[in-house]
Amino acid sequence: MAVARSGLAEHYKAVREGAERVENLAELVNAAAAFTEEERQTESGAAVDPLTAFLTHAALEAGEHQAGEGQDALQLMTVHSAKGLEFNAVFLSGLEEGLFPHEQSLVERDGLEEERRLAYVAITRARKRLYVSFAQTRMLHGQTRYSLPSRFLDEIPEGLKKWLTPRFAGQRRAAVTAASAWSAPRNKQPLFGAPRNNSGFRIGQNVLHPRFGAGVIVDAEGQGEDARVQVNFGRQGVKWLAVSVAKLQAA
């Protein structure tokens, strides 16, 4: 990988406040990987240098073509830059544990409270309607992540929310407290070649456990009676469970 061979990642890891630069490098790798996959799906047959095509695509997406004053447009901005502004409709995306609140905030003093204040700022930018969304799985920093909804969703009064998609009925979704909970799944045996209970569990699926509550499957191994899954239960931690005895239910 060019980033690793260049030494940039190691350089920024040693620099004060360099964590954000490392994340930016990871997002560059992620963007390049996504662009390559997109090119495979939409290739027109013309001979185009991949690097030139990617840089051209990046230039088009750099935000240079902004709508003029008075024109209808969708304003894309960070929560910080939205302070002091208001809009009739606001779309707040990425409300997932480990993303918002950011996983780093869980180990920083007052980090979680600062994230909560930012969430309040984002929510109160809406005059009339607020749309909040989260993804069950996403590419983040070059890895596939299987996510739980943000705790901030639970802190919004139920009477103010209208769910447009199914949710965990009556279950509390909580935070992940260990960085290991966000590691990418390992490549192992096919998931449940012949599951005993025919439940069809899969990596990334939301499940319910009678003791640990709501979780998401992040890894799996074995088949038949030996099949087991690794489930991220948020504040309850990440646990390996034998499918034949765990009494897991699809959420």
N, C-alpha and C positions, 0 to 999 in steps of 0.2 A: 504494500500500500504506500502511495506517495507520501501521505501525511506522516506515517511512521518512519519511513526512510529519511524524510527531510529533517526529522528531529523537532518539528514544530510542537507536537503534542507534549513531548517531554520538557521542552523549553517553557511552555506556558504553565505546565503543572508546577514548575519551580518558581514561577512569578507570583507575587502577591496579587490577589484578585484575578488570577488567570483562568479560573474555572469556567467563566463565561466564554473565554476565547476557545477553550478546549471543546465546549459544547457547540460553538459555531463551526469548528472544524468537522465535528461529527455530523452536523446537519448538512454541511457541504457534501460529505460522502454520501449521506442519505439522499440528497437531491440528485446527485450524479447517478446513483443506482436507480432511482425512480425514473429519471430521464432515459436511461438506457433501456429499461423495461418498456417504457412508453414508445420508444423508437422501434422496438421489435414489433410492437402491435400495430404501428401506423406507418411502417416503412413503405415509401412510395417507389423504391427501386432506384432512385437517383443516388449516385455516388457522392456522399457528403462526408467530410472528415468529422468523426465523432466529437473531437474536442471543439472544433469550430462550431458545430451544430449546438453543442451544449452552451458555449459562451454566448452565442446568438440568442438562444432561448433565455439565458440568465439576464441578458441586457433588456430583453422585452419585458421581463418580469420585475425589473428593478424599480418600478414605480415612477418612471420619468414622464409617463403620459397621464397627467392628472386632469380631472374634470375642471372646467372653468367655473368661476363664481356664478351661482344661480342655476347651474345645470344639475339635473338629477344624477346622483352618484351614490355609490356605496363607500362609506369612509371606513378604511381598515386602519386600526391603530392599536397601540398597546394600552393597557389599563392606566399606566402612569401618564401617558400623553392625553388621556381622556379626562383628567381631573379638571373640574370647572366647566365642563361642557355638558350639554343635554341633547337628547335626540328622542323623537317620537317612538322609534323602535330600536332596540339594541339586541344584537346577537352575541351572546357570551359563550364561547366554545372552550373545550378542553377542561371541563370541570371534573378532573380525575385525581385520585390520590396519587401522589408522586409527581404530578404536573401542576395542579392548582388545588391544594397547596403543594409547592415544590418539595420533593423529597429532602432537599438540603435544609429546608426550614425546620424539619423535625429534630435536627441535631444542633441548631443554632439557638442561642438565648433570645427569647422573644421573637424568634423567626416565624412561628405559627401565628402569633397575634398580628404580625405585620402582614402576613398573607391574608388573614381574615379582614384586616382593614382595607386591603386592596380589593378583596371580593366585594366589600360594602361599597367601595367607590364605583366598581364596575356595575353593580346592580342598580345603584341609584342614578346612573346616567340616563335611564329610561324614563320618559315622561308618561307613555301610555302602555307600551307592551315590551316585555323582556322575554327573549327566547334563550334558554340555557340548554347546552348539549354536552354530551360526553361520549367517548368512543370505548367500546369493549376491547378493541385491539387497535394498535397503531404502530407505525415505524417511528421510533424516537431515538435520536443519537445513534443511528445505524443499527438498532436492535428492534425486534418485534416485542412489544409489551402488551400484556393482558391486564386490563385495568379494572379497578373498582371505582364507582362514582364518588365524587368528592364529598367529604363531610359537610362542606358548606351547603350542599343541596339539602341535607337534613335539617339545617338551621333556618331554612326558609319555612315559615308557617304553612302547614298543609292547605289551609283555606285559601292561600294565595297562589297555589300551584295547580296547573292542569297538565297531567301527564299525557303526552301524545304517543308514547310507546309503552309497552309492558314494563313493569318494574318489580322489584322484590316486594311481595305483599307483606306489609307489617314488619319488615326486617330492617335492622339498623346496618348501614354500610359504614365501616370504620376505616381508620387510617392504617397504612402499612408503616411499621416502626423499624424495619430493618432493610438496608439497601439490598440484601440478597433476595428480597421479595420481588425485585424488579429485574432479575437476571433473565436472559433469554432462555427458552426451553431447549433442552439437549436433544440431539437426534438419537432416538432409541427405537425399540421394536414398534411395529404398527400398533396403534391404540386399539385394544380390545378386538383381536381377530375373531374371537368367539365369546363375547361377554356372557357371563352366566345369567345376569338379570336382563339382558337385551336392552339395557338403558340407553346405549348409544352415546355415552359421555365422550367428549372430545376436548382437546386443548382449546382454551379460550371460552369455554362454556360456563355460564353462571349456575351455581348450585346452592342448595341449602342443606345444612347439617343440623340435626336436632340439638346438639350441644354448642357448636361453634358458630352457628348462624350462617349468614350469607358469605359466599366466597366465589372465587373464579379459579378454574383449573389452569395451572401454568405448566404442568409437565405430567407425563404418564409413562408407564413401562409395564411389561408383562402381558400375559394373555390368560383368558379363562379364569380359573380360581386364583391364579397368581397375579392377576391384574391389580395394579394400584395406581393412584393418582396423587399428585402433589397439588394442594389447594391453598391459595392465598386467602386467608380469612381476615385480612386487615389487622386490627388490633389484637386478634387472637393468634396471629402469627401464621407462618407457612408450615403446613403439615402434610406428611405422607399418610394416605389412608388406603386400606385394602378395600376394594370395591365390594367384595362379597359380604363384608360385615359392617361397612361404614354407614349404611342407611342414608346414602346421599340421594337427594332429589333434584331434578332439574328445576331451576328457578323460573 
